[in-house]
Amino acid sequence: MYSKYCSIRFPLWKFLTQPVFDAHYRISLNPQYFWRVHRIEVLERCLKMPCTSQHYSD
């Protein structure tokens, strides 16, 4: 079920175009496992992004 609060959708094309015969890539045939790994990868990319804090004065 797709939650209206979740802005990340299932990457269907990325799932379908996994490199099947690549020894350096771990293929995932289970969509739920693939989705879980994908969300972790997105989170790791977001955490690596530079963040500048903005100070608000009241």
Beta strands, then each sheet from edge to edge (+ up, - down):
end
